[in-house]
């Protein structure tokens, strides 16, 4: 069990960006675009990056590609940001392989999740999360949705010196506040859902792990600074603007599709930083969707669209 450097937990605050994975037209990873994307995020003031997360199309990446993302991110960041890798491999042997790769690449921590479609008991959930995290030899955090990871499991984890924090991805504000009340004094609790980002920042979220900083890092940093300074009026105003963007995604999200992937890539294309198409089964936005997105990006988030779609 590795003890966390006291500065790591303090530093892990604000926007932790789950980095998109750019693809070329043949759907291979576009490494030049990936490096350029990381450089833009770092130049904007982003200080923490999360690799191979859902926003980065983790379900569509091979083990070799995830390892390569870890290494390229570490080489590019060069100590300028905290780096986390997501361990979402259901097979523990695969989780161990990826965790070891995270350590070898020089990442600072990993985030682990329970296997999709399985509801283990409390002891089974604890055993799995620890087994998935341990091979990395790094501090770890967990991602949960509602009570997917039960409170008794989080109780046990929060006492560990190698436990870094919790990301909550549900829209349940009451549950999020309960997490803060139970664990906020021990470990940071992060918002993982932009639809409730404003309220969760106002009640004390340590930061957020959401898609929009990929294409609007300055806007999202302004939102974080307003929350950190306790400026509730400003938080409500900025999160209201963000909600107008989120309204474009809601039909797809309601159908169970991760629209934040396709909209993030579309937004980057509109800003003149193409990240390529998503991998199947996701699709790129059509021309009408691109036009609506361009309007919201400019009018609500204040970003400059340099590659506007043609009517």
N, C-alpha and C positions, 0 to 999 in steps of 0.2 A: 504494500500500500504506500503510495507516494503522498507526502504532505504537500499542500498547495503553498507556494510562495505567497507571503502575505500581500504582496503587491498585485498578484494576478487577479484575485477576487475583487480588489478595489478598482483595478483597471477595466474590468469587464463590465462596462456600463454603456448606456446610449445605444446607438444603432449598431447591431452586429449583422453585417450584410450577408445574406445567403446568396452567393455569387451565381449569376447565370452562367451557363456553359455555351459559348458561341460555337456554332457549327457552320461548316462550309456547305456549298450546294450539294456535295456528295454525302453529307451528314457526318463527315469526320470532324473531330474537334479542330477548330480554327485557332491555332496556338497564338498567332500574331494578334488576333482580335482579343483573345483572353488576356494576354499580357497588357495590351492597350487599355482594356477595360479596368484591370486592377490598378493601373497607373492613374487613370481618371478618378477612381474612387479614393485612392490615397491622396491625390492632389486636392480633392474636395474636402479633406479632413476626416475621412473615415478611418477609424483606428482598430476595427475588428472585422474579420472576414470569416465566413463559414463556407467550407467547400463541400461539394457533393451532397447538398441538401435537396429537398424537393424542388425548390425554385431552380436549382441547377440540373434538374431532370435526372436525379439519382437513379430512378427506376430504369432509365434507358442507357446507363453507363456500365461498361464492363469493369471488372476488377482492375484490369490494367489501366484503363482510362482514369479511374478514381485515384489510383496511386500516382499517375502522371500529373493529375491536377494538384495533388498535395505538393509534389516536388516543384512544379512550375510556380505555384503560389509562393512557396517559401523562397525560391530564388528571386522572384520579382519583388516581394515585399522587403526582403533584406533587413528584417528587424524593425520595419516601420509600422507594423500592425500586429495585433494578436491574431493568431491563426487557429481555427478550429476545424476539425473534420467530422463529418457525420458518419456514424457507423449504423447503417440500416440493413445490414446483411442478416437475414433470418437464421442462416446456418452459423452456429458458433465458430466453426472452423474458419469460415469466410470472414466473420467479424474479427477473429484473432489476426488473420492475415492483413486485413485492412488497418487494424489498430497498430500493428507493428510497423506498417508502412507509414502511418501518421507520425510515429515517433522517429523513424529513420529520416523522414523528410524534414524534421525540425518543427513540427506543429506544436502548439502550446497546450492543447486540450482536445478532447473529443466529446461529441454529443451522441448519446445512444437512445434507441427507441425499442419498444416491444414489437415483436413480429405482427404484421397486419393480419387481421382476421382471427386472432387467437386471444382468448380471455383467460390467462392463467390465474391461479389463485395467488394470494399475497406472497407466500414463501417462494412459489415458482417464479413470480414476477421479479422479486428481489434477486433470486439466484441467477436468473437470466441476465438482468441488467448488469450485475457485477461481473458475470462471466464474459459478457460482451465488451465491457470496458477494460477489464484487468490486463489483457495482453498488450495494450498500448503502453502501459506503464505511465500514463499521463493523467492529470486531473480530468474529471468527466462531469458532464451535466446530463440531464434527461429531458426528453420531450414528452409531454403528456397532453391528452385532450379530455377535459373533464376529469372524471375519476378513473381514467384508463390506467394510470398508475395510482393505486389506492393510497390514502393518507398513511396507513401503517407502514407502507413501503417507503414513502417519502420521509416519515419520521426516522426510520433507520438510516436512510441515506444522508439525511441532514446532519447526523452526528459524525459522519466520517470526515477525516481530514483531507481526503482526496476528492470530495464532492464539491463541484463548482457552482451548481445552480439548477434552476428549473425553467423550462420554457412551456408556457400554457397556450395551446392553440385554439381552445374553444371560444365561443362568444358569450360564455356565462360569466357575467361581471361579479355575481355573488360568489361564485367559486373562486375567481381570481383574487378577490379580496380575502377570502378565507386562506388561500395560499400565502398571501402576504402576512396575514396575522399569525399564521403558524410557523412560517419559515423565514420571513423577511429579515429578521434580526440575525439569522445565521448565514443565509445564502441569498444571492440575488434571484429575483423572480422576474422573468421576461415575458412580455406580451408577444404572442405569435400570430395575432389576427388583427389586421389593419382596420376592420370594421369597428373594433372597440378600442382602438389604440388611444384616442384622446382620453376617454374616461379612465382607462387603466394607467395611463401616465399620471393623471391627476390624483389617483389614489395611492401612487407610490411605486409603479413598475420601475425596475432597475434599468430598463431599456427595452429594445424590441428587436425581433428577428423576422423581418418582413421584406417583401420584394421591392417596394418602391424606391428605396435608396439606390438600387441599381441604375435607375434613370433620372432620379431627382434627389441626389445626395444632399445638395445644399438646402433644399426645401425641408427634407426630413431632419436634417441637423438643426434647422431653425425651430422645428417643432420640439425636438429634444431639449434644446436650450431653454425654450419657454417653459417647459415642464420643470426642468431643473431649477429655474429661477422662481418657480411658483406663480407664474403669470397665467392664471386660469383663463382669463379673457383671451389671451393670445393663443393658448392651446385650443380653446373651443373654435376660434376663428380658423386656425390652420387645419385642424382636424375636420372641420366642416368642408373646407376645400378638398381635402383628401377623400371625404365621403362622396363627393361628386365624381371623382375618378372611380371610386369603388362601385358606384352605381352602374357603370358600364360593364363590370365583371359579373354582376349578380346573377343574371340568367344562367351563365355557364357554371358558376360556383354552385348554384342551387341544383344543377343537374349532376353535381359530383365531379366536375372537371376542373383541374387546376388552372383556371384562366389567368392567374397571376404570372404563369410562365409565358404564355403567348402574348399577353399585353406588355410584359416587361421587354420582350424582344422586339415587339412592334414599336414601343416607345423609343427604344434605342435607335431603331432604324429611322424613325422620324427626326431624331436629333442628329442624324448623320453619323451614327456609330453602329452600323449593321452587325447584328449578332447571329444572323442566319435564321433558318427555320427551326421550329422545334422538331424533335424526333417523333415519329409515329408512336402512338395513335393520335397525338395532338396535331392540330392544323394551324396554319398561319391565319391572321385576320384577313377578311376580305376588304375591298376598297371602301365600302361604306363604314365599316367598323374603324378603319384607319382614319377616315375623315373625322368621325366623332371623337376619337382619341386625340387627334391633333388639336382640336378645339379646346378640349378639357386641359390638356397639357399646357397650352398657352394661357388660357383665361384663368385657370384655377391654380396651377402649380407654378406659373410664371417661367416656364422653361422655353427656350427658343427652338422652335421647329424649323429646321433648315432643309428638310427633305419632305416637304408637304406633299400629300397624295394629290393626284390629279382627279378632278371631278369627272 
